Amino acid sequence: MLNKPAYLLHVEGAVVLIVSLAAYHQLEGNWLLFFLLFLWPDLFMAGYLVNVRLGASLYNLVHTYTWPLLLGASAWIEHWNHALLFAVLWTAHIGLDRMLGFGLK
């Protein structure tokens, strides 16, 4: 099991998803808004309509943990509750994708 990176990435994604859902609940986020915005990062796949290189670049841009973690840290420091909830939602989306095996392109 520990010598199978794909399995570990699936487990990691599941853990990130569960922790993100727990954080969203703890922060008392609006669940209707969560479900309405949950797939927003996938809108960047529209870049594939232009060409594969742009599509993959845009997809990778919004499907890395870097940006939601930076947003979450900034939101935490500045007490921007809505931005923090958005960062948690974004992280949950990435976690689900990784759990399902959709990695970076």
Sequence and secondary structure as in RCSB ss.txt:
>XXXX:A:sequence
MLNKPAYLLHVEGAVVLIVSLAAYHQLEGNWLLFFLLFLWPDLFMAGYLVNVRLGASLYNLVHTYTWPLLLGASA
WIEHWNHALLFAVLWTAHIGLDRMLGFGLK
>XXXX:A:secstr
 TT HHHHHHHHHHHHHHHHHHHHHHTT  HHHHHHHTTGGGGGGGGGGT HHHHHHHHHHHSSTHHHHHHHHHH
HHHT HHHHHHHHHHHHHHHHHHHHT    
